[in-house]
Amino acid sequence: MRLAILGAGSWGTALAIEFGRSGHDVVLWGRDDAVARGIAKSRRHPKRLKEHAIPSSVRVTSDIA
């Protein structure tokens, strides 16, 4: 299943992690480009849920299109 999550705060990040771990194709959108790029590079949110890795099945972007 393909999913889009709008908002890369605590709740959006948690949802993306869980859906990604479950094998879904996930896009996590964040409004702050620097944060989105940081998450995509490190596979961790710099401010929220730092101890949880974001699966590779989650694509992170700040481009709403």
FENVENQUI-V658606 format. One record per helix or strand. SS is the DSSP state (alpha for helix, beta for strand). FROM is the first residue (numbers start at 1). LEN is the number of residues. If there is no record, write none. Layout:
# FENVENQUI-V658606
ss/from/len
SS/FROM/LEN
SS/FROM/LEN
This chain:
# FENVENQUI-V658606
ss/from/len
beta/2/5
alpha/10/12
beta/25/5
alpha/33/10
beta/58/4
